[in-house]
Amino acid sequence: MKRYSAFAIAREAFRFHSGWERAWRSPTPKAEYDVVIVGAGGHGLATAYYLAKNHGITNVAVLEKGWLGGGNTGRNTTIIRSNYLQDESAAIFELSRSLYEGLSQELNYNIMFSPRGVMMLAQTEHELRAWKRTAHANRLAGIKSEMLTPERIKEIVPIIEINGPRYPVLGGLWQARGGTARHDAVAWGYARGASDRGVDIIQQCEVTGIDQTGGKVTGVQTSKGAIKCKQLCVVVAGSSGILADMAGFRLPIESMSLQALVSEPIKPVLDCVIMANTVHGYMSQSDKGELVIGGGSDGFNNYTQRGSFHHIEETVRALIETFPIISRLKQLRQWGGIVDMTGDRSPIIGKTPLEGMFINCGWGTGGFKSIPGSGWATAEMLADGEPRDLAAPFTMDRFTQGRMIDESVAAAVAH
Ligand SMILES: Cc1cc2nc3c(=O)[nH]c(=O)nc-3n(C[C@H](O)[C@H](O)[C@H](O)COP(=O)(O)OP(=O)(O)OC[C@H]3O[C@@H](n4cnc5c(N)ncnc54)[C@H](O)[C@@H]3O)c2cc1C
């Protein structure tokens, strides 16, 4: 693979950009692989990349029913932070955040990581106490986050109304090293890096069945024919229940649509990410000037990738209370993704009842930020055949053992 550099851009400018290679190969699937990963979202692609890079396992295929990054990875609002409450979550999200800091250099691909700071507002006394507790927990876990006064919040975010009529701003939890990245670029960068190391990424290849003999996985049926494998790793977010059904077991997952919208572009007014959990909305400003606004998930299970109209109204109405200046902005577009929600709002990484089949799912509304850490931990699990350190707490049996990792506050609207 040719490296991207200032020199390469100058060289190509002189030859009318005729020398660029395709960023990743489009191979015909082989009959058999050591590892088949289903789902070319960020998590599947990062898993493939770290399998090849950290463990030297390259006889790997990533099968994608649509186009790579076309699921939730290309539909999210790109918030990156690690200020979670529980130690297990803080560990994997902080590894992820720190990997994001050097990811453009690691992948030789500009993922546009922008550590602009993430602010989580407290607009009730209860919320203020909850964020203080999180700040203390973060400090114990070695994660830098701090509480801010309303006056300091107003300095950082001049467009905020801190004396709002229903919910005045009482304080905020601030993670200065959190931020955003370009979501497509994360998928494309990992795809390019994995493909360069020999991983086959096969798009337009839907897995329609899972083959097994004597309780052990032997391969998959796909829209491009049967493919055998020694290990199968399913990383399909909102479609996880469908794949589990193919293998003959059920998952403690509910799938529902989560939506977001963007406003028309305006001049820079907001240079951090801001979340208002009580009124239920959050916002950042894209490089193009659009306000990227996210709200809640549908209150019922569905696979629509669209979202309900009343959510747009509720989200915008909520945010206008705290940011009155957005009231006359026009909405440019809206979309949805299918998120996979567990009961404790923490992910599942681990083995399944079918021997040789592993799963990574349940990141729900907050799995963009965890892509590097999750890929790292899942690759380690596949290489060892067992979930290790980072992944070990997130196995599925925690739901039968009552060993929940409760992140329902950290993962509410605060993606
Ligand atoms: C509106 C919205 C806002 C969000 N905001 C944030 C945020 O700000 N910060 C954050 O951290 N997270 C956020 N998230 C969550 C985040 O996007 C997801 O947790 C994350 O992208 C999941 O990545 P993934 O790789 O597991 O899944 P996906 O990116 O969904 O990839 C799964 C892939 O599997 C493929 N697939 C499914 N079935 C099959 C099959 N049978 N055969 C082959 N391929 C199949 C799909 O086509 C898809 O490409 C948001 C999500 C949404 C929808």
The ligand as a Gaussian input file, in Angstrom:
#p B3LYP/6-31G(d) Opt

LIG

0 1
 C      -28.303000       8.212000      15.399000
 C      -27.182000       7.554000      16.132000
 C      -26.321000       8.320000      16.892000
 C      -25.261000       7.717000      17.580000
 N      -24.381000       8.525000      18.219000
 C      -23.290000       7.981000      18.802000
 C      -22.300000       8.839000      19.363000
 O      -22.407000      10.060000      19.319000
 N      -21.222000       8.265000      19.959000
 C      -21.086000       6.913000      20.035000
 O      -20.110000       6.447000      20.637000
 N      -21.993000       6.071000      19.466000
 C      -23.079000       6.576000      18.838000
 N      -24.009000       5.757000      18.242000
 C      -23.846000       4.301000      18.327000
 C      -22.830000       3.777000      17.320000
 O      -23.100000       4.289000      16.051000
 C      -22.859000       2.247000      17.279000
 O      -22.778000       1.708000      18.576000
 C      -21.678000       1.699000      16.474000
 O      -21.543000       2.374000      15.246000
 C      -21.858000       0.228000      16.230000
 O      -20.872000      -0.182000      15.319000
 P      -20.868000      -1.646000      14.754000
 O      -19.651000      -1.798000      13.927000
 O      -21.068000      -2.604000      15.880000
 O      -22.217000      -1.736000      13.929000
 P      -22.644000      -1.177000      12.429000
 O      -21.811000       0.013000      12.105000
 O      -24.101000      -1.056000      12.468000
 O      -22.128000      -2.356000      11.535000
 C      -22.785000      -3.601000      11.483000
 C      -22.765000      -4.047000      10.030000
 O      -23.284000      -5.370000       9.958000
 C      -23.920000      -5.499000       8.696000
 N      -24.802000      -6.664000       8.718000
 C      -25.972000      -6.812000       9.415000
 N      -26.501000      -8.024000       9.154000
 C      -25.657000      -8.654000       8.292000
 C      -25.673000      -9.923000       7.639000
 N      -26.674000     -10.799000       7.824000
 N      -24.641000     -10.237000       6.807000
 C      -23.613000      -9.360000       6.597000
 N      -23.566000      -8.136000       7.177000
 C      -24.570000      -7.796000       8.018000
 C      -24.659000      -4.167000       8.553000
 O      -24.972000      -3.907000       7.206000
 C      -23.650000      -3.182000       9.129000
 O      -22.845000      -2.567000       8.153000
 C      -25.091000       6.306000      17.549000
 C      -25.966000       5.522000      16.783000
 C      -26.993000       6.134000      16.071000
 C      -27.894000       5.279000      15.249000

